[in-house]
Amino acid sequence: MKARILIVDDEPDLREILAYNLESDAYEVICAESALDAQKAVEGNNIDLILLDVMMSPKSGFEWASELKMDERTKDIPIIFCTAKTMEHDILKGFSLGSDDYICKPFRISEVKARIKAVLSRCYNERAEQTLRFEGLELNMEKKSCTVDGIDVQFSKLEFEILALLISKPGQVFSREEILRRIWPDNTMVLDRTVDVNITRIRKKIGPYGSKIRTRFGYGYFFDT
């Protein structure tokens, strides 16, 4: 799937040049000439990265970026400022607002492409680290949520952490004692049987993937991929 990039700049010639070159690199590009137009584009599309000018009116790029980062729906969209504001305090302000990079005008197209590629690669790796996945079973470690073949499944905190532990180390056998030590709060008195009960619940909740949680008799549990 093509990465979708939103270019926000009030200079039409620059938008056209950037769009042409990025589309030549197989990106999907959406252009906006103001923060207002850009907001509409964000609300109507899944944006993978924003290339954002600073000096725009009536709302500057800094102002709009601040709003994006405060909105739960858009806070994770990577932003690269691309601007003629080259003073050190401007660059520091850009990064303090949560931008992923800062490019000063005038720039070379090759530099912009390289910066975009690096930010997208970094963000992709970070998202991958936040997700544990086996076929249609997916755990989002940041949101603490689980889906089974695209359907949300509700877990207790302990159930989620046990499943995450097993999936994160496929094939590794965890004894009941080790699961208790890793998952349960300190100074909590629980029986080994408590682990078995939670494993049974987890197996039922993850449906067709429940059989992947195997028992190694005399040792413990493991996730068999």
C-alpha positions, 0 to 999 in steps of 0.5 A, a space after each residue: 500500500 502506498 504511503 499517503 502524504 499531505 503537503 501543506 504549503 501556501 506556495 502553489 508552485 512548491 506544492 506542485 513540485 513536491 507532489 510531482 516528485 513524491 508521486 514519482 516515488 510511488 507515494 500518494 499525495 494530497 495537497 492543501 494551501 492552508 491549515 483549514 484545508 489541511 484539517 479537512 484532508 486529515 479528517 477525510 483521509 488516512 494520512 501517513 505523514 504531513 509535510 508542513 510549512 510554518 508561515 501560513 495564514 490565518 493559522 501558522 503551521 506551528 499552531 496547527 501542529 500543536 492542535 494535531 498533537 493534542 488531538 487523540 485521533 491525530 497525535 501520532 501522525 508524523 510531521 516534517 516541518 518544511 519552512 524558511 524559518 531557519 533560526 535556531 529557536 524556530 527549529 527548537 520550537 518545531 521539535 518541541 511541538 512533536 515534529 519528527 524532522 525539520 527541513 529548511 528552505 531552500 532545499 533539495 528534492 533528494 533531501 526531502 525524499 530521504 527525510 520522508 523515507 527515514 521518518 516513515 521507516 522509523 514510524 513503521 518500526 515503532 508501530 510494529 514494536 507496539 503490536 504482537 501478531 499471530 495470523 489473525 490474532 493481534 495485540 496492541 500493546 499501547 492501547 492494551 486491546 486485542 482483536 481476533 480476526 478483526 473482532 475486538 475481544 475484551 480481556 482482563 488486565 491479567 489475561 491480556 498480560 499473560 497472552 502478551 507474554 506467551 505470544 512475545 516469546 513463541 515456543 518458550 515454555 513458562 512455568 506457572 511460577 514464572 507467570 505468577 512472578 512476571 504478571 501478578 503484583 508483588 505481595 499478592 497471594 495466589 495459587 498456581 491453579 489461578 494461572 490455569 483458570 486464566 489460561 482456560 479463559 484466554 483459550 476460549 476468548 481467542 477462539 481458533 487460536 486457543 489451541 496454540 496455547 499448549 501445555 508442556 506437562 510438568 513444565 508449563 505453557 507456551 505459544 506454539 506458532 
